[in-house]
């Protein structure tokens, strides 16, 4: 296992989870599928690394990410601000506790109105001009104002669910685009911690991968 890559991915995922927008009252239940494109991804459309799957159930969120070193699952109880990252380390399966939102990054993104819209998986995606102040870069992205941004870990303070967007990570821009959306009943068990996973802290996880 590439421990350096694993630690970097976890920290990036953890930091993005801390910037989750505040929960609003609008609830949704269903599934979203995004394509994921970056210079490090293979172009094969059948490769799972090119996809991210998001499950939403009212106040619960689950995000399945596929990486070269395996699958990582992020689950969160939104009102309680309690979250875990589920991983199979080979020697054991763990549920890594993430610390509740403490980071102050309200100024990381600047949003400006942009005329126009496109459709993504049947959803109208309004244009929005997004400036990443850390990278001094402005990109036109798309979001749905009809679905709460609480069902994402990206782009704090965006006024809806991101449909087509980009995030800077590990020296490159990663592009996400919604290709499937389905409103349906989601099994509550998807948002639980499996009995074969050991709950550990982030510090304990770092100690494990250093061994």
Residue, then its C-alpha position, 0 to 999 in steps of 0.5 A: x500500500x502506498x502509505x504517503x498517497x493514502x495519508x494525503x488522500x485521507x487528509x484532503x478528504x477530511x479537510x473537505x468534509x470539514x467545510x461542509x455547508x451548514x445543513x438546511x431544512x430541504x431534505x432529499x432521498x436518493x442517489x447521485x453519480x458523478x464522473x471524476x476526471x483528472x490527469x491521474x485518472x485512466x480514460x476507461x469509462x468502465x473503470x470505477x476510479x472515474x466515478x463518485x457515488x453519493x447517497x442522501x437520506x434526509x439528514x444522512x450523507x454517504x460518499x463512495x470514492x474509488x482510488x488506485x488503492x481501493x474504495x473509501x466510504x465517507x458517512x455523516x450524520x449532518x445535524x450531529x456533525x458526526x462523520x467517519x471514513x470507512x477503509x480496508x487497510x488489509x490488516x484490518x477494516x477501520x472507521x476513522x472518526x473525523x473531528x466536527x467542523x472547526x476550520x474557518x474557510x468562509x473566504x476560500x471561495x467567492x461566488x458570483x452570478x453568471x447568466x446561463x444554465x445547462x442540464x445535468x442528469x435531468x437537473x437544471x444547472x445554473x451557471x455560477x462564477x467560482x473563484x478559488x482564492x487560494x489558487x487565484x483561479x476563477x471557473x464557471x461551474x454549475x449547481x442546482x438551487x433545488x437541492x441542498x448543498x448539505x449533500x456535498x463536501x465541496x465548495x462551502x457556501x455554494x447556494x445549491x448542490x454542485x452539478x459540474x465543478x472542479x477542485x484543486x487537490x495534490x497539485x492538479x484540478x479534479x473535475x466532477x460532473x453529475x451524470x445520474x440522479x435518482x430519487x428513491x428510497x435508500x436503505x438506512x444500513x448504508x449509513x451505518x458502521x459495519x460490525x467488522x470495522x474498528x472505530x479509531x481516531x485520525x491520530x490512531x490511523x496515522x500511527x497505523x500507516x507509519x508502522 
